[in-house]
Amino acid sequence: MDYAATLEDALARIAAVQDLGALEGLRVEFLGKQGSISGLLKTLGAMSAEQRQTTGPQIHALREGVTAALAERKAALESAALEARLASETIDLTLPAPAAPRGSVHPVSQVMDELAEIFADMGFAVATGPEIEDDWHNFTALNIPESHPARAMHDTFYFPDKDAEGRAMLLRTHTSPVQIRAMLDVVKQDPGGAPIRIIAPGRVYRSDSDATHTPMFHQVEGLVIDKGIHLGHLKWTLETFLKAFFERDDIVLRLRPSYFPFTEPSVEVDVGFAIVNGKRVLGGSGDAPGHGWMELLGSGMVNRKVIAAGGLDPDEWQGFAFGAGIDRLAMLKYGMDDLRAFFDGDVRWNAHYGFNPNDVPTLSGGVGTAA
């Protein structure tokens, strides 16, 4: 058999092919399982050693030549097809872009970014923790033991199973467990302790639902642990935060004695407001004519038992903590009147209240510039 002539004929047929479909047909004809060149390769096994030494190289050369020619022709045809497509398809860049759906940032996400930006400027880090929490972190370590009446303050979603240590599991009712985890993490790294400045934003769960409550909502808690901390530091921190968040310098706070198991003393924080066109507008003293006080968040000095549960010496370390509803902050700042609409998934609502993804909150550019 004249293998050189066979190769020459195959190369000529390959070069004459004008489309990829016909080229694939030739590949199957030559190199497929039942192809002519594949058949020649199968004959090598029946040849003598002397025949294989002379015929084998010729058959392999035939296969390699055809394989290379097929690959080269395929590349040429694909390139030609691409050139033809580029020549026929054009885009007029002078025309306006076609209308397309545009996503927006949910107000809760926007407010979380605003909080992180404001507190970062005050030296706070953002801390996170699990939403499925154990009973010890969520209650006991926060000075709410099993028999404590304060547990009745929370309508808790419990799981039927316990963890490996026999502790009840639940959907966290507040982000306060992150405070315990933050203190324990610091003690792990430095048994002597170290200053802590964190905020813990995230989802929390309670069995409640109406215009101002939902079973799942968002909360931000703050924690500062250091030496020599007192209520003055707490008040300054909250004033600075609220003035930056609401972008007003006339925010006035009032601290009222209250009770939380994890703080002692505990204070409710009210903010002054005025009624303008039938709506509450924050600013000014609530004692002024036409003004009032609105409860906004809870806070206090961290209870000694909580500091001890976090692995720190309460005689050496002191701190304050505060907590506020992120959804409520968004409602107050951006004029929303029903918390349930936050979670209805209505794109029209989000298009109205949502934010441009490029509108990143910054202290220099404004943390609350709407889209």
N, C-alpha and C positions, 0 to 999 in steps of 0.2 A: 504493500500500500504506500502511495506517495503522500506522506504526512505533510510535506511542504506545500504541495498543491492543495491539500485539504485546508490547511491554515490560510492560504492565500484566498481560497474561495469563501471561507467563513468571514475573513476580514472585509472582503468586498461587500458581502451581504450586510454586514453590520454597518459599514460606512454608508450604505444606501438607505438605511432605515430613517424615516422622517418623523416618527412619533414614539412615545415611550411605551405604548401598548404593543406595537410591533416588535420593539426591542426586547420586551419581556418575553414575547413568544420565541424569539431566537435564543434567548438565554435558556429557556426550558428545552428547546430543541437540541441545543449543544450540551448543556451542563445539568439538566434536570435528571431525576432518577432514571428515567428511560431515555436520556439524551444520547446522541451518537458518540460524543467524546467520553461520557460516563461509561458507555458500553465498551469502548476501547480500554479504559482503565481496568474493567473487570476481567479482560482477557489476560492480563499480566500474570494472574495466578496460575494459569494453565501452561505458561511458557517455561521453557528450560532456563537454567541460569544464564547460559550464553545468550539466548534470545532476549531475556530481560535486560541484559547489559547494553544491547544495541538498540532494542525497540523501546524500552522503558523511557529513556531520556527524550526520545522523539514525541511520545504520547504526552509526557508531562510538559514539554515545550509547547505542544499544540494547545493543551488546556490553559497554560499560563498566558499564551498569546491571545486566546479568545477571551479569557477573563479580563485581561487588561483592556482589550478593545471595547468590550461591553461597558466597563466602568467609564472609560473615556467618552464613549458615545452618549452614555446616560448623562454625564455631567454637561456635555455640550447641549443636549436637548433641553435639560432643565434650565440652563442659563438662557437659552434662546426663548423658552417659554416665559421666563421671568422678565426678560427685556421686552417681549411683546406685551405682557401685562402692564408693565410700567409705562409703556408708550400709550396704551389705550385708556388707562385709569389716571385721571387728573383730579386735583383738589384745588379749587379756587380759594386761596387764602384771604382774598379780599372780602368774601362773603361772611356774614355773622355766623357764629357757631350754631349748629342746630339745637333746638330746645332739648334738654335732657333733665332727668330727675336730679335734684340737688339735695344732698343730705344736710342735716343741721345737727348741732350739738344740743343734747337735752339740757334743760335748765339745771337739773341736779348735777350733771357732769360739769357744767360750767361753774356752778357755785363751788364744787369741790376743788376745781382748779384755782378759783379765786381765793379760797381758804388757804390752800397750800402756798400760794404766792405771798399772801399777807404774813402768814406765820413763818415762812422761810426767812423773810426779812427780819424777823425777831429772833432768829436762831433756832427755830423748831424744825425737827425732822418729822416726816410722815411715817407712821408705824401701822402695820396691819396685823390681823389675827384671823383665826378660823371662824366662820359663821356657825358651824356646828361645834358647840362648845360643851365642856363638861360642867357638872354642877359645882365643882370646887372653884374653878376659875370665875364662873359667872356669878356665884353667890357667896360661898363660904369664905373665900379669900378676901372678899370685899365686905367682910363683917356682917354678912347676912347668913347666919347658920340656919339649919333646917327648921328650928323652932322659932326663928325670928319673925315677928309679925310683918316686917317690911316685905317679906316674900309675897304677901297678898297684894302689894302694889303692882306686881307684874303678872299679866295673864300669859303664862309661858306655854310654848309648844314643846312638849316632851316627846322623846323617842321611846319606844317600848323596850329597847335593849340598853344594857349598860356597857361601859367600856371595860377593858381588861382589868382595871383596878376596882371594879364594882361601883363606879360613879355613874349617876344618872346623866344621860346625854340629852341635849336640848338645842333649839335654835336660840342663839344668844339674844337676850332682851335689851342689851345695851352694848356699847363698845368698850365699857369699862374693863372687861377681862384683858384687853390689850395692855392696859396699864400694869396689871400684875405680870404679864408675860415680859413686858419691857424691863421691869425691875429685876425679874429673875434672870433675864439675859445679861443685864449689866453685872449682876453679882457673879454669874458664870465667868465672865471675862475678867472681872476685877472684884475679888471677894470683899475688898474694903469699900466698894461702892464708887459711884461717880455721878456727876450731875446728869440729870435727864431732862430733856425738853422735847416733848413729842405732841403731835396731834394724831388722833386715830379716827379717820372718817370711814364710814362703811354702812352696810345694810344691817338692820336689826329687825326683830320680829316680836310682835305681841298680838294677842287675839282681841282685836278692836277694829271697828270700821264705822266711820261716819265722814262728814264733810271735812273734818280736821284730823282724822285718824285713819290709818290703813294698817292691815295685818303686817305688811312689810313697809318699812320706811328707812330713812337715812339719818344718821346721827354723827356728829363729830364731838369727840372728847379731847380735852387737852390735859397734859400732866407736866408739872415741873417739880423735880426733886433736887434739892440743893441744901446748902447750909445757910441758916439765917433767913429762911423764906417766911414772909408774913402776908397778911391780908392786903397790905398796901401794894405788894407786887401783883397780887391777883387783880385788884381793881385797875391798876395801870395797864396790865396786859389786856383786859377786856375792853377798856376804853379805847386803847390804841387799835385793837382789832375792829371794833364796831365802827369807829370813825373811818377807817380805811375801807371796810366792807360796804357801808352805806354811802361812802364818799361825801360825808358831811362833817364839819368841824363842830357843830352845835349839839352833838349827841351827849345827853346827860344820863348818868346811871344812878340808880338807887338800889342799895343792898338791904334786903330784908332778912332777918333771922328765919331759918327754916330747919328742916331735918332731912338728912340723907345718911344712911348707915355708914357709908364709906368716907364721909367727911365730918370733921368736928373742929371748929364750928362750921355750920352750913349756912349758906346764904342764897336766897333767890335774887336774881338780877332783873330789875325792871328798867325800862328805857322810856324816857319822856316822848310824848307824841302830841300832835295837834290835829284837829279835824279840819280838813281842807276839801271842799266840794264833796262832803259826805264820806271821805276816806281818811284813814289814819295816815298821817305823814310823820315819820320819826324826826325828832329834833326838839331842842329846848327842854326846859324843866317841866315835868308833869304837874307841878304845883302852880304854874302860871295860869291866868284866866284862859279858858278855852282849851286847856291842855289836860292830859291825863297820863297815867303810868300803865305800861304794858309789860307783863311778865314775859321775859325772853329766854332765859336759860337758868340752870342751876349750877352752883359751884360751892367751894369751901376749901378749908385746909384738910389735907389728906389725913384720915384717921390713923392714929398710932398703930392700931391692929393691922391695918392694910399695909402700912410701911413694913411692919414685921413679917407679914405674909409674903411680901416681895423679897424677903431675905436681907433687908437693910435694918440698921439699928435706929429706932425712932428717937433715941436720945441724941443722935448725931445728925440725922437727916430729917428735914422737914420738906413740905411741899404743898402745892395747891392743885386742884383739879376743877374742871368745868365741863359742861356738856350742853349741847344745843341741837335741835332738829334742823338738819340741812334743808329739808323740804320746806319747813316753816320759814327759814331765812330767805329761801328763794321766793316764797309767796309774798313776804313783806317787801322785799326789794323790787320785785318785778310785777307786783299788782295782780297776783292770782288769788282766786277766792275759794277754790275747791281742791283739796289735796288729792281726791280720787282721780281727777283728770290727769295727774302726773303719770298714772300707770294704766290708762285706758288704751294706749297704743294708737291713738288717733293722729294720723300724720298731719291733719289740718291744724290741730292744737300745737304740735311741735313746730310746724312751719311758722305759726304765729309767734310763739314764745321762744323758739329755738335760736341758736347762735351760729354764726358763720364759723366753720372749722378753722378759718384763718384768724379769727378774732381771739387770740391767745391773751388771757389776762396778764397784765404787767402793772406794777406800781407806777411806772413812768407814763405808760400809755392809758391807764385807767383800767381797773379790774372789772368794771361793769359796763363797758361799752357794748350796747346791743348791736346785733347784726343789721 
